[in-house]
């Protein structure tokens, strides 16, 4: 099972990947939205903001997200690490329910370019 530190590092790597992206991916990452990532097996949530093509994790809180972020992710820690490492396909994980993504319809259309 992944640790909180490993999950935070994975989110930082995802943020770096988005910052260095080009084309459609860079455009999709250029949102300014609140974001939360609930790590279900650790029952901890990273909360922050997607802005300037980066995910700025501002806090780590116990349990599910305290407020409804505009972009919400939920998954096990190992799945987060596998997704960021390229070992797990997002579409497959989302389709099977291993990863949950909730956002407004327009944001989902933009985010699909990232995934």
GIGIMO-V42007 format. One record per pair of residues at least 4 apart in sequence whose ideal C-beta (glycine too) atoms are under 6 Angstrom apart, sorted by the first residue. I is the first residue (numbers start at 0). J is the second residue. If there is no record, write none. Layout:
# GIGIMO-V42007
i = [I & I]
j = [J & J]
This chain:
# GIGIMO-V42007
i = [0 & 1 & 1 & 1 & 1 & 1 & 3 & 6 & 6 & 6 & 9 & 9 & 9 & 10 & 10 & 10 & 12 & 13 & 14 & 14 & 17 & 17 & 18 & 18 & 20 & 20 & 21 & 23 & 24 & 24 & 27 & 27 & 27 & 28 & 29 & 30 & 31 & 32 & 32 & 32 & 33 & 33 & 33 & 34 & 34 & 34 & 34 & 35 & 35 & 35 & 35 & 35 & 36 & 36 & 37 & 37 & 37 & 37 & 38 & 38 & 39 & 39 & 40 & 40 & 41 & 42 & 43 & 43 & 44 & 44 & 45 & 45 & 46 & 47 & 47 & 47 & 48 & 49 & 60 & 70 & 71 & 72 & 73 & 74 & 74 & 74 & 78 & 80 & 81 & 81 & 82 & 82 & 87 & 89 & 89 & 92 & 92 & 93 & 102 & 102 & 106]
j = [40 & 5 & 6 & 76 & 77 & 80 & 43 & 38 & 76 & 79 & 79 & 80 & 83 & 45 & 54 & 56 & 83 & 83 & 53 & 54 & 28 & 52 & 52 & 53 & 24 & 25 & 25 & 112 & 112 & 113 & 109 & 112 & 113 & 52 & 52 & 49 & 50 & 49 & 69 & 70 & 48 & 68 & 69 & 47 & 49 & 68 & 70 & 44 & 46 & 64 & 68 & 71 & 45 & 72 & 44 & 63 & 64 & 73 & 43 & 76 & 73 & 75 & 75 & 76 & 76 & 62 & 59 & 61 & 60 & 64 & 56 & 59 & 58 & 55 & 56 & 57 & 55 & 54 & 65 & 102 & 101 & 100 & 99 & 78 & 79 & 98 & 97 & 84 & 86 & 87 & 87 & 89 & 92 & 93 & 114 & 97 & 98 & 98 & 106 & 107 & 110]
